[in-house]
Amino acid sequence: MKKLLVTAALLAASSQSFAATKHVHNWKAGSSQNWHSAIILTNVCNKDNTDVVVKFWDSTGAVLSNRTLSAGNVTNSEGEMTFTLEPHQSTHIQISAANFSKFTYGSASVSSYYAESGVECLTGSHHSYYYASVGGHGLSYLLNGGEPF
């Protein structure tokens, strides 16, 4: 019995705790009016790292795979980008018109994982906009209402 309890404690200590998944609705990119979208994520904690998985789909529900989206980040064959944000580190995932031969839109999800349960460090926002001859226009919102997840 003691051996079973020790094994269970080791498994619990070594596993990662799932925090949350938030959805990004209606990203847009493409040549039609030069649409761009961006997902901006920040780890607001002082000592905890945040492991992040961002997954992309197009409007048909197909996985958006093998695309370079920003700063060399490439989606894998599952449509995912995975990375770790250290405390106070940010990343800007740009979905640029230049990466698409035609106007494309879709959705995404942002999942955050932590070594300890109860930790919430990730904040984020989504911006979708186009460039017109004068100024730009688009939409912008905070993921999870601006609260960490």
N, C-alpha and C positions, 0 to 999 in steps of 0.2 A: 504494500500500500504506500509506504514511504517513497519507494522508487517511482511509483506512478505519479505522486504529487510533485516530486522533483522534476520529472519529465514534463508534466503539464506546466509548471512554473517556467521552465526554460523555454518551452514553445511560446508561451504568452509573452515572455520578455523579448524574444527575438522577432516576433511578428510585428508588422507595421499596422497601425490603427488607421482605419478609413475615416476621413473627416467629412467630406461633402463633395457633391457634384452640382455644378451650376451650369445652366444652359445659355448659349449665345444664340439669339434668334436673328435670322435674316441678315447675315453678312452678305455683302455684295462686292463684286469685282469685275472689271472688264472694260472694254473699249466704249461701251455706251455711256457717254458723258464722263468717261475716265473715272469710274467708281473705284474707290479703295475702301478697305476695312482694316481696323486694327483692334487687337485685344491687348490691353495693357494690364500686366499682373505685377504685384508688389508683395514681398514678404515683409510684414510690418512688425514681426516679433524681434526681440533683442537677442535670443539665444537659440531658437529652434529653426532648423532647416525645414523647408517645405518641398516635398517631392510632388511634381505636377505632371499630369497627363492631359494634353489638349487633343481632342479628336474632332475631325472635320468631315462633313457630308455635303454633297451638293443638293439641289432642290429635288432631285429624283430619288434621294435616299441612298445614292451610291457613295461609297467611301472616297474621299478626296485624297488619293494616294500619290506618292512620289512627286510631290510639289515642293519647290523651294518657296517658302513664304516670307521669311525675313532673316536678315543677318546670318544667312547660311543654314538656318533651321530647315530641315527637310522632313516632310511627313513620310512615314514608313508605309509599307504595303497595307497596314491596318488603318491608314489615315491619321496616325497619331504622331505627336511630338512629345517626347518625355525629357524632362530636365529637373534639376534641383535649384531652388532659389535659397541662397543663404540669407541670414538676417539682414534686412534693409536693402536687399537686392531687388531690382526690377527687370522686367523684360517687356519688349514691345514686339508683338507678333503682327507683322504687316502682311495683309492679303492684298497684293498690288494688282492693278489692272494689267501691268506688263506681263504677268504670269498666265494670262488667259487670252485665248484667241477670240473669244466671244464673251458677251455678258453672262456672268455666272452668279448665282446666289445659292445660299445654303444655310446650314446651322452648324453649331459646334457645341462641345461640352468641355468644361474645365473641372478636373477632379484634383483634389488636394489630399495628400497623405502625410502623416506625421509619425514619429517614433513613439510618442506618448499620446494616449487617448485624452480627449478634452482640450487639446491644443487647437487653436484656430488662428492662423497667421496670414492667410492669403486674402488680399483685396484685389479688385479688378474692375475694369470698365470695358465697354465695347463702343467703338465709334465706326460709323459707316457714312461715307461722304463722297461727293463728287466735286470735281473742279469745273467751274463754268468760266466763261470769259471774264466775268467780274465776280470775285469771291467764290464761295463754295456753299454747298447745302448738304444736309444729311441729318442723321439721328445719332444720339449718344445716350447711353445709360450706364448706371453702376450695376455690377453683378452683386447679387445678394443685398441690394439696397445700400451698398457701400460698407456693409458690416463684414468683418473677417469670416472666412469659412475654411 
